[in-house]
Amino acid sequence: MSFKDPSRCGTITFDEPETMEIASPGNPQQKTTITKACGRWRPPERLRQFLPTDYSIPIERWVGPDGLRRFVLGCNFEELIEYGREGGLAVLQGLRELDGQTRQSYRHMSSIFDYVRGRGSRGERGMKEHLTRNFDYSRDLHVRRSGRVVDSERDVLPDRLGLTAAGEGRHWSVKELTSRGRQAGQEAGYENPTSKHAIAFGLFEGAGLDPAQVKVEEVPQLVRLAAFDIEPSDRELSPEFLDIVAERLIEAIHNRPVESAEEFYQWFSGPSNSLVKQIAQQKGKQGGKLDHQDVRRALLELGWRAYEYVGQCIHALMRTIKLSIPDPLTQEERQVFERLYESQPYYVNMPLALLAERMAFLRRAILAIWDEPQNEHHIAVLHRMLQYYAEMATKRRQADRQSKDRSCRSKDESLGARDVIEGPLADEHHRPPGEDVSGGDESGGSDRKGSTQVGGGFVGFNENLHSRDTSVDAFQEVAEHIRELSGIACSQGCSEWERRRLDDSEDFVTLSFRCLCGRESKTVRMTLEQFGDHAYEVLQWKRRRQDDGASPMGHGPDGDA
């Protein structure tokens, strides 16, 4: 589809370009010189009647050393979803002259999309089945004892991680994953990769060994399992049942009194909302009283269909913006734009924006496709990464539920980090709000008490380092673990080391290592989050070794730490 007059699809006006030096997306240590021009896309006159008077979208034009123009929206993907739902529906109205009922259907499906998925730009989570777990720290990968069905289930890593497509190799432990990931991150230009980088690079390396050969008809289920935790059921929901649930949901929204956005969110999809109950318990309506679980399943099915509706809107908007660019794009420029913003078959014919919540997890695979859009291997790696996420998120949930059920049955069960140490390892700074440092329930709430924190840093680092205080002993154990991982050793074979923290920064930890013979003296600097990851690994290993009657500082045969 093309127009002789691009302005029929809107207008883009750019400011004067400026030359700047930026870090390469694939290698942060490598600098790239680009020219960047900021601008805005404004809809054509024929669409303005369907949009707010001030509707426009920020857009930037980047030109790199390769001479290609890359057009990048001045917003993130979550914000693009908001732009796309409104602007894309206006585009579809202008192209197809949608009747009132069809326009209303799109708006209804947009509301269902919000209920099921939430709105990331506003921090709204959606239904509890919507997978939101991130894997940014080593502790996110470990399974504490109370969360295991059998003792061998010590992590949530994919079963095939480390194996090749032919089944050769061996399963990677958490330590091996992060070790390989840090090495890959360093090779990609990250001087001191964080745990988040190490996990992401490690999983990408594993997926490269075993790319998934997924048939086109299997892609929808693959993407869906990476979005929702769906319990299998023998009962299939009829189209009539789905219509009844959808009708009751829309009616509930329409009958809701006008109120603030925050009040509406709490009623509609807040953590204590009772919308499922309201939909199910309407005896006088067609279908009568409905089973609560069937209602949840119906909403998830409708929510998945809503992805298609919202995706159509985003695709229509971005296709229109592409056609409004005054100078026609080359084939390669067009391909880069389409891979980034328009619907693609390997995203189940949806635009990438609808995978925004998986962006950190999938970033390496997506950048590979962006750099080499013709290379089918990258698509297979992306599909394996989606499989990894679905498997890991499901395992994480199962372990969290198991742990929660057991802790409810036994108040005397070990309460994670607090049992072994308070102070340096109990710092709340190392976990997102509502996340249990020991791999607790996703819904929030730590089971630890008495953690000691001063100014976001670790208590006991700068004072009384040679006392017998428990927190100081733990610091020494963590520091020793870091020394070994860093490969710091004395040429004379010293086994005694002085380990100290040198600074009082709230964001970074600088550790000093000096052997007693004085021949070796080195420092290691890392973020507070990285130190927290190492502390957690030591804690987990110490607890396992104590449970097994072994030395807490030893290393096991499976390579865990």
N, C-alpha and C positions, 0 to 999 in steps of 0.2 A: 504494500500500500504506500503510495507516495503522492505528494501534492506539489504542483508547480509553484504555489504560493505557500511557503511554510507558515506564514502568519495565520493561515486558516486554522492551524493547530495551536495558536498562541504565539507570544513573543518572548524572546529572551534578550535582555539588555545586560551587557557586561561592563564593569568598570575597567580602567586601564590596567593591563597586566603588570605584575611585579615579579621580579626574579628572586627566588629564595632557595635556600638549601634545606632539605629535609632528610630524615632518616628513611632508608629504603624499607618498604613494608615487609620484605622478606628477610632483611638483615639490618638491625638497628645500628650496627657499628659502621655501616656503609652509608655515606652521604650521597644524595642525589640532588642535582641542581634542576629546578623546574621553573617554569613561568606559570603563575596562578592569577586567574582573573575571577573575581566574584561577581555574581549577577543574580537575577531573579526571573523566574518564569511566571508569566501572567496569562490567564486563560483568554481565548478569543472572545469576541463580543457575543457570538452565538451561544456560548456556554455561561456567560456571566449571570444570566437570569436564574440559573440553578445554584449559584454559589454566593457566599457572603461577598459584600462589596470589596473587601480588602484581601480576598483570597489570592495568595501568590506563594511560590515555593523558592527558597534559596537554592542556587546551583552554582557550582564552581567549574571552571575549565582549567585543567592541568595539562601542560605540555612538557614531556620529559625529554631526555637525551635521544630517545628513539624517534622523536618527532610525532608520536601519536598524541592525539587529543583525547583526554579522558575526562568525561563529564561526571561529576560527583555531586550528589545532593548535599546541601549544607545542613543535613539533619541525620540522625541515626535511623536505623531500620524500624524501631518502635514508633518513632515520630512519623516515618513514612507510611506506616499502616494507618495512622490517623489522617494524614493528608489524602491517602489513596482512597479511603472509604468515601470521603466526601467528594473529592475531585474526580475520582474514577466513575462514580455514579452519575455525575454531571456529564462526563464524556459519553457514557453509554446512553444517557438520555438524548444527547445531541446526535449520536450516530443512529440509534435505533428507534427514537421517539417512543420510549417506554410508556405504557399506559399506567394509570394510577395504581392498579393492583400489583403490577410488576415492580414498580418503584417501592411500594410498601413491602413487598416480599424481600427486597434487598435490605431494607431498613430493619425488618424483623430478624433476618439472618445475621445482620450486624450485631443486634442486641444479644442473640444467642451466642455468637462468637465471644462477646464480652463476658457473658456469664460463664462459659466453659473455660476459656483461655485466660480471662482477665485482661487487664490493660497494663502492659509493662511500663509504659511511659508514666503511669500514675502509681506504680507499685502495687497494683491489684493482682491477686494471685489466680483467681478463677476457682474451678471446682477442685476438690481435694485429689481427684484422679489426674489432674493436670500435673505433669512432671516438671518440677522446678529445681531439682537438686543440681548443684554445681560440684565439681570435683577439683577444687583449687589447692587442697592441702593433703598431705599423706594421710592424715587422720580421717579424711573422707573415704579413704580406700580400705582402711582396717575395719574389722568386725570384732568388737569386744566379746568376751566370753559369754556374756548373758544374751548376746544376739545370735549365737551359733546354734544351729540344729545339731550339727556334729562338730567335733573339735577341729577338724581339718578346714572348716570354712572360716578362714582367718582374714579374707579380703573379699572385695566385690569385683575384682578384675574379671574380664571375660574369660571364659574357659579356653578359648583358642588363642589367647594373647601369647605371642612368642612363637607360635607354630607357623609354618609356611602353608601355602595352598595345598601342598602334597602331604601335609600332616607331619612334616619333619620338624625337629627342634624340641624345645621343652617349654612348659608353661612358665611365664615370668612371675616372679614375686614382686611385691611392691618396691622392694629395694632395687631390684634389677630394672624395673620399669623406670623409676626415677633416675637411676644412674645412667641408663641409656638416654633418657630424655635430656638430662643435663648436658651430656656430651653432644647430643644433636643440637641443643640450644646454643652451646658455645660455638659449634661449627657454623651455625646460622648467624653468629654475630652477637649473641647475648653474652656479655663478659661474665656475669654472675647470675645465671638463670634462677628465678624463683621457683618454688615448688609448683606453682601454677603452670609456669612454662615447662618445667621438667615433665609434669604429668601429660600436658598437651602434646609435647614433642614425642614423648615415649609412646603414647597411644597411636600417634601418627606413624611412627616407625613400625609399630606392630601391625597396623593396618596395611602398610606398604608391603609387608611380607606375605600378607594373606588377603589381597583385594577380593571383595565380594562380587561374584558373578550373578547379578540379580536380573531376572526377567522384567520386562516392562510392566507386565500385569502384577508383579509382586511389589513394585515400588510404593503404591499407596499404603499397603499394610506396613511396610518398613518404616515409612515416615510417621504413620499413625502410632505405632508402638513406641517411637521415640518422642511422642508428644503426650500420650496418655497411658496410665496404668489401668488397663482394662481387664477385669476379671472374666475368664472364659465362662460361657453359659450355654446350656443345651437348648434353651428356649430362644427362638428367633422372634424379634419384635415385628409385628405386622405394620404395614404402611398406615393402616387406620389408627393404630395405637400411637405412632409417631405424630400423626396429624392432631390427635386429641391432646397430647402433651404440648405440642407447639402452640395450639390454640389457647390452652389454659395459661401458658407462660406469657404470651403476648397480651392476653386479657388482663393478667395480673399487673403487667407493666403499665398498661393504659389506665387501669383503675387506681393506680398509686397516686396519692395527692402530690401536687407540686411541692418540692422541697429542695434543700441544698444538695449539691453534687455529693458531698460527703455522706449525708443522711441516706441518699438514694443508694450509694454504693454499699453501705452497711446493710441495708435491707436486701439489696439485689444479690450481692456476692461477697459480703463481708464474712468473716470467720464464723459468725453465729447466725447467719441467715437461715430462714426456715422456708425458703421458696419451694424446695422439693416437697416438704410436708404440705404446704399450701396447695400445690398442684395435685398431690395424691389424694387428699381428703376432701374431695368435692363430690359427695354422694349424689347430689341432685343433677349433676351434669352428665352429658353423654359419656358412657363408659363407666360411670359410677366411681366408687372408691378404687384407687389404683395401688398396686404394690410399690413401695418406696424404691426398692432396688431396680425395678423395671423402669420407674421414672428416671432414675439416675442414668441407667443405660440408654434410655431414649434421648436424654439431654446430651449425652456424650456423642451419640450418633448424629443428632442434629448439629452439634457443635462442629463435628468433623465436616459435615456438609457445608457449614457456614464458612469454613476455610476456603472452599471453592468460590463462594460468592465474594468474599473479601478479596481473594486472590484475583478474581476477574477485574475488580475495580482498580486494584493497584496496577495490574498489567495494562489496562486501558489508559490509565493516567500516564504511565511511563512511556508507553508507545506514542502517545500524543506529544509528550515533551520531546522525545527523540525526533519526531517528524517536524518539530518547530525550530530545530537548530538551523540557522540560515545557510551555512555552508554544508553541503551534503557530507555525511560521514563516509570514510573509506570502509571497505569490507571488514578490516581488522578493528577499526574504531567502533563500528556498529556491533561487532561480535562481543567486544569487551562490555559495551553498554548493556546489551541484551542479557549477557551472562549475569550481570550484576543486578539488574532491575526488572527484567521481564520474566514471564513464566518459562520454565524449562522442564523438559520431560523427566530429567533425573531428580527434580524436586517435585515429582508427581504433578507436573504441569501447573505448578504454583511458582510465584516469584520468591526469590531468596528471602525477602523481608519476612515471610511467614515462618522462617526458621531463625528469626532474630534471637530468640531466647537460647538457641544452641550455638550462637556465633563464636563464643569463646572456645567451645569444645571442638567446633568444626573449622576453625579459622585456617589452620595449615592446609587442610584439604581444599578449602574454597580458594585460597590464594594460588594453589597449584593449578586449579581449573582456570582461574583468571589469567595466569601467566601462559598456560598452554591449553587453550580451549578445545583444541582438536585431539588432545591426548586422552583416549578412552580409559587408560589406566587410572587417571586421577578421579574419574567418576566412580570407578569400582572401589577406590580407596575411600571416597566420601561415603558410599553406601556401607562399607565395613565400619566406618566411624559411627554412623547412625545405629548400626546393630550393636556396637560397643555401648553406646549411650543407653539404649533401651535395656540391655542386659544389666549394666551396672546400676542404673537407677532402680530397676526392679529388685535386684539383690539388696541394694541399700535400704529400700523400703521394708522388705521382708525382715531384714536384720533389725531395723529400728522397731518394728512391731513386736518381734520376738523379745527384744530387750525390754520394751515397755511393759509387755504382758508379764514378764518374769519379775520386774521390779515392783509391779503392782501386787504380785503374789507374795513377795518377800521384801519387806522394808529393810531387812538387815543385809541385803546384798551389797556388795562392794559398790561404792559410788564414784568410780572412775578416778580421776586424778587426785581427788582430795584424800583418798586412802593412803597414798604413797607419799604425797608431798603437797605442801601448800607453799605459796610464794612464787618462785620463778616459773613453775610449770602450771600454776593455776590461774595464770593471767587471762582475764576475759578479753584482752585485746586481740587474741589469736583466733577468734571465731566470729563469724557474722552473727548479728542479733538473732536469738531464737535457735541457734544451732548448738547441739551438745558436742563438746570437744571429744567425747568418747564415742561418737557415732550415734547420738541419741535420736529421739523422734523428730521427724522433719517439721512437725507442726509447731515446734518451739518448746522452750522451757528447759533449762539446764538442771541436771540432778546433782550438781555440786553446790557446796556451801562453804563459806569461809575463805574464798579465794582472796589473796592479798595483792593489792595493786596500788601503786603510787604514781600518778602522772602518766599512766599508760606504759610504764616501764616495769622492770622486774625488781622486786624487793630482794635485798640480800646480795646484789651484784657488787656494790661498791663498799659495803661495810662488813666487817667481821668475816672476811673471806677465809680466814684460817680457824674459825670456830667450829664446833661440832654441831652447829645448827643443821637441822634436816635439809632446809632449803639450800644451804651452802654446799652440803654434800652432793645434792642433786645437781647443782650447777657444775661441780667438778666432773660428774659423770657425763653430763651433756657435752661439756667442753672437750672431754677426752674422746667422746664419740666423734665430734667434729674434727678433732686433730687427726684421728685415724682415717676418716673419710677424705680429708684434705691431703693425705700422704705426707704429713710432716713427720720426719724421723731424724734421729741423730746418727751421724756416721759412726759414733762410738757405741751405738746400741743402747743408749740411756733409756731406762724404763720409767724414770722419775721426771715429772714435768711440773713446772709452775704454770698455772693457768689463771689468767686474770682478765677482767673486762676493763678496757682503757677509757671509755667515754661515758657520758651521761645522756646520750641522745635518746629521745623517746621513739625514734623511728628506725635507728640502726644499732647494731651490736658489733663492736670491734673487740675481738678476742686476741690476747697475746699469749704465745706459747714459748717457753724457754726451758731447755733441758738443764738439768742440774750441773752438768759439766761446762755449760756455757758455750758450747760449740754451735748450737743451733738456736736461733731466736727468730720467730716469724709471727705475723699477725694475719688474721682472717676477718674480713668485714662482710656483714650480711644484714638483710633487713630483719626487723623484729619478727615478721611473719615467718621467715626462713628459720630463725632460731627456734621459734615455737614449734615448727614442724619437727626439727631434730629432737627437741625436748619430748614431744609426743612419742616419737619413735622409740626413744630410750625408755620412756615410761611404759609403753606397751610391751617392749621386750623384757623389761625388769619384772613386770607383773607375770608374764608368761613363764619366765625362768623360775620365779619364786613359787608359782603354782606347781611347776614340775620339779622343784627342788634343786635347780641348777644355779650356776653363778649368774647374777643379773647383768654382768657386763660382757658375757660371752656372746658368741654369734652362732646361730643355729645352722644345721646342715642345709636348710632350704634357702638360706641367703637372706632371710628377713633380718631387720634391725629394729 
